[in-house]
Amino acid sequence: MIINQENLANIYTALSTIFNAAFQQGPEPWYQRVAMTVPSTGASMDYKFLLDFPGMREWIGDRVIKSLAGKKWIVENKDWEATIEVLRNHVEDDQIGLYNPIVAALAFEARFHPNKLFLDLINAGAAGDCYDGKKFFATNHPMRRGTDGSNLDAGASTAWYLIDTSRPVKPLIFQSRKPVQLVTMDRETDQNVFMRKSYLYGVDARYAGAYGMWQLAYKSTQALTAPYYAAARAAMMALTNAEGRPLEVTPNLMVVPPSLEGTARTLLNAEIIIGDPTAGGSQTNVWRGTADLLVVQGLT
Protein backbone atom coordinates (compact mmCIF):
# COMPACT_ATOMS: atom_id res chain seq x y z
CA MET A 1 0.00 0.00 0.00
CA ILE A 2 1.21 3.48 -0.82
CA ILE A 3 1.62 5.52 2.34
CA ASN A 4 -0.24 8.80 1.97
CA GLN A 5 -2.70 10.71 4.09
CA GLU A 6 -5.70 9.58 2.08
CA ASN A 7 -4.91 5.89 2.60
CA LEU A 8 -4.18 6.49 6.27
CA ALA A 9 -7.52 8.25 6.62
CA ASN A 10 -9.22 5.25 4.99
CA ILE A 11 -7.50 2.94 7.46
CA TYR A 12 -8.73 5.05 10.36
CA THR A 13 -12.26 4.93 8.96
CA ALA A 14 -12.10 1.15 8.58
CA LEU A 15 -10.73 0.64 12.09
CA SER A 16 -13.34 3.03 13.49
CA THR A 17 -16.07 0.96 11.86
CA ILE A 18 -14.69 -2.21 13.45
CA PHE A 19 -14.34 -0.45 16.79
CA ASN A 20 -17.87 0.96 16.80
CA ALA A 21 -19.42 -2.34 15.76
CA ALA A 22 -17.55 -4.27 18.47
CA PHE A 23 -18.40 -1.61 21.05
CA GLN A 24 -22.12 -2.23 20.52
CA GLN A 25 -21.91 -6.02 20.70
CA GLY A 26 -22.53 -8.24 23.68
CA PRO A 27 -24.71 -7.89 26.76
CA GLU A 28 -25.26 -4.63 28.57
CA PRO A 29 -22.54 -3.91 31.14
CA TRP A 30 -23.84 -4.87 34.56
CA TYR A 31 -22.88 -1.57 36.16
CA GLN A 32 -25.84 0.05 34.41
CA ARG A 33 -28.15 -1.91 36.71
CA VAL A 34 -26.67 -0.53 39.92
CA ALA A 35 -25.40 2.92 38.92
CA MET A 36 -27.25 5.96 37.60
CA THR A 37 -25.60 7.78 34.70
CA VAL A 38 -25.23 11.51 35.28
CA PRO A 39 -23.92 13.75 32.46
CA SER A 40 -21.09 16.02 33.52
CA THR A 41 -20.08 19.30 31.88
CA GLY A 42 -17.04 20.19 33.96
CA ALA A 43 -14.07 18.82 35.86
CA SER A 44 -16.28 17.76 38.78
CA MET A 45 -19.84 17.76 40.06
CA ASP A 46 -21.36 18.45 43.47
CA TYR A 47 -24.14 15.98 44.34
CA LYS A 48 -25.46 17.73 47.41
CA PHE A 49 -28.83 17.97 45.67
CA LEU A 50 -29.07 14.15 45.85
CA LEU A 51 -28.33 13.74 49.52
CA ASP A 52 -31.97 13.67 50.63
CA PHE A 53 -34.91 11.71 49.30
CA PRO A 54 -37.57 14.22 48.22
CA GLY A 55 -40.87 13.89 50.02
CA MET A 56 -44.36 15.35 49.54
CA ARG A 57 -46.34 17.02 52.33
CA GLU A 58 -49.66 18.78 52.67
CA TRP A 59 -49.17 22.42 51.73
CA ILE A 60 -50.27 24.38 54.76
CA GLY A 61 -48.84 27.87 55.11
CA ASP A 62 -45.48 28.53 53.46
CA ARG A 63 -43.48 25.91 51.65
CA VAL A 64 -40.94 24.04 53.78
CA ILE A 65 -37.59 24.55 52.08
CA LYS A 66 -34.82 22.07 52.76
CA SER A 67 -31.55 23.93 52.88
CA LEU A 68 -28.51 22.41 51.18
CA ALA A 69 -26.13 24.81 52.89
CA GLY A 70 -23.10 23.10 54.35
CA LYS A 71 -23.64 19.92 52.36
CA LYS A 72 -21.14 18.89 49.73
CA TRP A 73 -20.35 15.71 47.83
CA ILE A 74 -17.95 16.43 44.99
CA VAL A 75 -16.97 13.82 42.41
CA GLU A 76 -14.04 14.62 40.13
CA ASN A 77 -13.80 13.19 36.63
CA LYS A 78 -10.87 10.97 35.69
CA ASP A 79 -9.14 10.40 32.37
CA TRP A 80 -8.96 6.89 30.91
CA GLU A 81 -7.07 5.56 27.91
CA ALA A 82 -5.83 2.49 26.08
CA THR A 83 -3.45 2.63 23.10
CA ILE A 84 -2.09 0.24 20.49
CA GLU A 85 0.46 0.76 17.75
CA VAL A 86 0.19 -0.26 14.10
CA LEU A 87 3.55 -0.88 12.46
CA ARG A 88 4.24 1.13 9.34
CA ASN A 89 5.67 -1.95 7.65
CA HIS A 90 2.36 -3.76 8.10
CA VAL A 91 0.56 -0.90 6.39
CA GLU A 92 3.03 -0.91 3.50
CA ASP A 93 2.58 -4.69 3.16
CA ASP A 94 -1.25 -4.50 3.22
CA GLN A 95 -1.44 -6.43 6.50
CA ILE A 96 -3.71 -4.03 8.32
CA GLY A 97 -6.21 -6.87 8.77
CA LEU A 98 -3.92 -8.24 11.47
CA TYR A 99 -5.15 -5.48 13.74
CA ASN A 100 -8.89 -6.01 13.34
CA PRO A 101 -9.16 -8.41 16.32
CA ILE A 102 -7.01 -6.10 18.44
CA VAL A 103 -9.21 -3.11 17.69
CA ALA A 104 -12.32 -5.18 18.46
CA ALA A 105 -10.76 -6.25 21.76
CA LEU A 106 -9.97 -2.63 22.51
CA ALA A 107 -13.62 -1.76 22.00
CA PHE A 108 -14.72 -4.59 24.29
CA GLU A 109 -12.36 -3.37 27.01
CA ALA A 110 -13.61 0.20 26.66
CA ARG A 111 -17.27 -0.84 26.82
CA PHE A 112 -16.91 -2.93 29.95
CA HIS A 113 -14.24 -0.94 31.79
CA PRO A 114 -16.84 0.80 34.03
CA ASN A 115 -17.71 -2.68 35.36
CA LYS A 116 -14.21 -2.85 36.84
CA LEU A 117 -14.60 0.63 38.24
CA PHE A 118 -17.77 -0.27 40.12
CA LEU A 119 -16.46 -3.67 41.12
CA ASP A 120 -13.69 -1.88 42.99
CA LEU A 121 -16.19 0.49 44.59
CA ILE A 122 -18.41 -2.35 45.81
CA ASN A 123 -15.47 -4.36 47.13
CA ALA A 124 -14.19 -1.30 49.01
CA GLY A 125 -17.63 -0.21 50.20
CA ALA A 126 -16.97 -0.97 53.86
CA ALA A 127 -13.89 1.29 53.73
CA GLY A 128 -14.93 3.91 51.15
CA ASP A 129 -16.33 7.22 52.34
CA CYS A 130 -19.96 8.12 51.74
CA TYR A 131 -21.47 11.60 51.52
CA ASP A 132 -22.56 11.55 55.17
CA GLY A 133 -19.01 11.05 56.46
CA LYS A 134 -19.54 7.35 57.14
CA LYS A 135 -18.36 4.40 55.11
CA PHE A 136 -20.71 3.46 52.29
CA PHE A 137 -21.55 0.15 53.98
CA ALA A 138 -21.89 1.01 57.65
CA THR A 139 -24.11 0.48 60.67
CA ASN A 140 -24.24 4.12 61.77
CA HIS A 141 -25.55 6.23 58.90
CA PRO A 142 -27.39 9.24 60.39
CA MET A 143 -31.04 9.31 59.32
CA ARG A 144 -32.62 11.77 61.71
CA ARG A 145 -31.76 13.19 65.11
CA GLY A 146 -30.80 10.39 67.46
CA THR A 147 -31.42 7.63 64.92
CA ASP A 148 -28.93 5.72 62.80
CA GLY A 149 -29.53 3.54 59.80
CA SER A 150 -27.59 0.45 58.78
CA ASN A 151 -26.84 -1.13 55.41
CA LEU A 152 -24.33 -3.66 56.72
CA ASP A 153 -24.67 -6.97 58.53
CA ALA A 154 -21.17 -8.09 59.41
CA GLY A 155 -20.49 -11.78 59.76
CA ALA A 156 -17.77 -14.23 58.75
CA SER A 157 -19.11 -15.53 55.42
CA THR A 158 -18.75 -14.52 51.79
CA ALA A 159 -20.29 -11.13 51.04
CA TRP A 160 -23.57 -10.79 49.17
CA TYR A 161 -25.62 -7.70 48.43
CA LEU A 162 -29.19 -6.48 48.01
CA ILE A 163 -29.99 -3.44 45.88
CA ASP A 164 -33.10 -1.44 45.06
CA THR A 165 -32.93 -0.65 41.33
CA SER A 166 -36.55 0.45 40.98
CA ARG A 167 -35.92 4.19 41.37
CA PRO A 168 -34.52 6.87 39.07
CA VAL A 169 -31.65 7.23 41.55
CA LYS A 170 -29.30 4.32 42.22
CA PRO A 171 -26.87 3.49 45.02
CA LEU A 172 -23.88 4.23 42.77
CA ILE A 173 -23.07 7.10 40.40
CA PHE A 174 -21.57 6.88 36.92
CA GLN A 175 -20.50 10.41 36.06
CA SER A 176 -19.94 10.74 32.31
CA ARG A 177 -17.90 13.71 31.09
CA LYS A 178 -16.68 12.48 27.67
CA PRO A 179 -17.74 9.20 26.08
CA VAL A 180 -15.29 6.70 24.68
CA GLN A 181 -13.85 7.65 21.30
CA LEU A 182 -11.19 6.25 18.98
CA VAL A 183 -8.31 8.66 18.30
CA THR A 184 -5.13 8.39 16.29
CA MET A 185 -1.64 9.74 15.66
CA ASP A 186 -1.10 8.70 12.06
CA ARG A 187 0.55 11.62 10.30
CA GLU A 188 3.94 11.09 8.74
CA THR A 189 5.22 14.06 10.71
CA ASP A 190 4.21 12.55 14.08
CA GLN A 191 7.12 11.67 16.32
CA ASN A 192 6.03 8.07 16.78
CA VAL A 193 6.16 7.53 13.00
CA PHE A 194 9.60 9.11 12.72
CA MET A 195 11.12 7.36 15.75
CA ARG A 196 9.31 3.99 15.82
CA LYS A 197 7.79 3.53 12.36
CA SER A 198 4.38 3.07 13.93
CA TYR A 199 0.97 4.70 13.95
CA LEU A 200 -0.86 5.01 17.26
CA TYR A 201 -4.54 4.24 17.73
CA GLY A 202 -6.21 4.55 21.07
CA VAL A 203 -9.37 5.22 23.01
CA ASP A 204 -9.84 7.89 25.59
CA ALA A 205 -12.70 8.97 27.78
CA ARG A 206 -13.47 10.97 30.91
CA TYR A 207 -15.76 9.65 33.60
CA ALA A 208 -15.86 8.67 37.25
CA GLY A 209 -17.63 6.30 39.58
CA ALA A 210 -18.78 7.20 43.08
CA TYR A 211 -20.96 6.16 45.96
CA GLY A 212 -24.48 7.54 45.93
CA MET A 213 -27.51 6.64 48.04
CA TRP A 214 -26.41 4.13 50.67
CA GLN A 215 -30.06 3.49 51.52
CA LEU A 216 -30.49 1.57 48.27
CA ALA A 217 -27.71 -0.99 48.83
CA TYR A 218 -27.12 -3.53 51.59
CA LYS A 219 -24.10 -5.71 52.27
CA SER A 220 -24.18 -8.91 54.31
CA THR A 221 -21.34 -11.21 55.23
CA GLN A 222 -23.68 -13.54 57.06
CA ALA A 223 -24.44 -16.90 55.51
CA LEU A 224 -26.75 -16.64 52.50
CA THR A 225 -29.75 -18.31 54.08
CA ALA A 226 -33.45 -17.51 54.18
CA PRO A 227 -33.35 -16.00 57.73
CA TYR A 228 -30.45 -13.66 56.93
CA TYR A 229 -32.00 -12.77 53.57
CA ALA A 230 -35.23 -11.90 55.36
CA ALA A 231 -33.32 -9.81 57.90
CA ALA A 232 -31.52 -7.87 55.16
CA ARG A 233 -34.76 -7.10 53.34
CA ALA A 234 -36.42 -6.02 56.57
CA ALA A 235 -33.52 -3.72 57.44
CA MET A 236 -33.74 -1.97 54.06
CA MET A 237 -37.51 -1.62 54.27
CA ALA A 238 -37.27 -0.12 57.77
CA LEU A 239 -35.24 2.90 56.63
CA THR A 240 -36.86 6.32 56.99
CA ASN A 241 -36.20 9.87 55.84
CA ALA A 242 -35.32 12.85 58.05
CA GLU A 243 -38.98 13.22 59.04
CA GLY A 244 -39.25 9.60 60.09
CA ARG A 245 -41.39 8.54 57.13
CA PRO A 246 -40.60 5.20 55.45
CA LEU A 247 -38.42 5.50 52.38
CA GLU A 248 -40.28 2.54 50.88
CA VAL A 249 -37.06 0.90 49.76
CA THR A 250 -37.79 -2.36 47.95
CA PRO A 251 -34.73 -4.54 47.28
CA ASN A 252 -35.20 -6.25 43.94
CA LEU A 253 -31.67 -7.31 42.94
CA MET A 254 -29.27 -9.69 44.68
CA VAL A 255 -25.59 -9.42 43.75
CA VAL A 256 -23.30 -12.36 44.51
CA PRO A 257 -19.90 -13.72 43.50
CA PRO A 258 -19.77 -16.96 41.48
CA SER A 259 -19.17 -19.02 44.64
CA LEU A 260 -22.68 -18.14 45.87
CA GLU A 261 -24.51 -18.46 42.57
CA GLY A 262 -26.00 -21.88 43.29
CA THR A 263 -27.14 -20.90 46.77
CA ALA A 264 -28.63 -17.66 45.49
CA ARG A 265 -30.51 -19.35 42.65
CA THR A 266 -32.00 -21.86 45.06
CA LEU A 267 -33.10 -19.12 47.44
CA LEU A 268 -34.62 -16.94 44.74
CA ASN A 269 -36.00 -19.53 42.32
CA ALA A 270 -36.75 -22.86 44.04
CA GLU A 271 -40.35 -23.68 44.90
CA ILE A 272 -39.33 -25.83 47.84
CA ILE A 273 -36.42 -25.39 50.23
CA ILE A 274 -35.11 -28.80 51.25
CA GLY A 275 -34.61 -28.91 55.00
CA ASP A 276 -33.54 -31.23 57.75
CA PRO A 277 -36.46 -33.56 58.62
CA THR A 278 -35.51 -33.34 62.30
CA ALA A 279 -35.90 -29.56 62.16
CA GLY A 280 -39.21 -29.32 60.37
CA GLY A 281 -38.32 -30.77 56.98
CA SER A 282 -38.80 -29.10 53.62
CA GLN A 283 -40.78 -25.89 53.35
CA THR A 284 -42.39 -23.76 50.68
CA ASN A 285 -39.90 -21.12 49.56
CA VAL A 286 -41.66 -17.85 50.40
CA TRP A 287 -38.75 -15.85 48.94
CA ARG A 288 -39.11 -17.23 45.43
CA GLY A 289 -39.17 -14.42 42.86
CA THR A 290 -38.51 -11.62 45.36
CA ALA A 291 -35.34 -10.46 43.58
CA ASP A 292 -33.41 -10.85 40.37
CA LEU A 293 -29.91 -12.27 40.49
CA LEU A 294 -26.70 -10.67 39.26
CA VAL A 295 -23.51 -12.74 39.43
CA VAL A 296 -20.38 -10.59 39.35
CA GLN A 297 -16.93 -12.07 38.93
CA GLY A 298 -14.31 -10.48 41.14
CA LEU A 299 -16.45 -9.73 44.18
CA THR A 300 -14.44 -10.31 47.32
Phi, psi and omega in degrees: 000137176286131180275108171212170188293329178295313179294322177294322176295322178294323177296316179299318179297317180295316179293325177296322178297316177297316181299310183295322179294316180292327181295331182270352184276161174088177181290165176292138176302138186292338182299335181294342179278337186243353182234139175269137179271125181239118177295141179239142180242006181215192182290335182204170176221146178255121185260026181299335179291348181257003190282348178233141173286127178292145180223148178266149177216159175294133183275098176238121184074212180285158172299148174263111185263127177271116182282139176259007181299137177085351179263142181202134175212091188262132177242123180264138178288150177239154178265140180228146180206160170208136189223141173234161176242143176249121184290137180300323179299323179294326176292314179301325183267013179057042179247029182296337179299340177300335187265355181302312178296326180293318179294321177296320177295324177297319178295318178300315179298318181294321182295320187258004179302320178303333174304316180295322179300314182280335171300315179297321180296316180294314180299328182263011187299331180280354178237349182272139184287141176255172184295338183269010179087354177261171172289154184301312172263111185207165180258001187227042174289127178289130178252307175210172187307121176080006183229132177249154175244153182234140170230034181214131172236101188275126175224212182233019182250178179295138184290142170220163191223149170241141183221142172263110181254012188276352186256163174298326176270154182232166181290342180235159185239126169254107183263112187255113178263312179219123182291166180297135175216150179270127181234166184212154166237093188228023176270145182298338179272356179291145184299323182295327178289317181292317187272327189237358183054048182214150174256142183254131175233134182206171174244146171218158182199164174228121176196176180207155173243147183205164175282140178243244185275105182297334183298341186261007179221145182221133179246135175229134171246022167279167177300143180279084179233167181302315180298317180288327175296317178298319180294321179294315178299317181296321180296319179293320182287343181274354183291145181233168175271189184295338179267002179086007179274144180301138176282347181058042174291133180231097179297128182228009179218127173256134180243125183222158170282167181304329183294341180252007185299313182299315179299317182294318180296322177296315183294323186265342188238335185290143176283327182234135173263118181286126182235174178287122180304329180286348181241029177111348176074196181288152182222155173297135181277100182287348183263004180299129176077010182277349178201151170280166183241133174235119179260122185240119176288138178101352176296138181246000000 
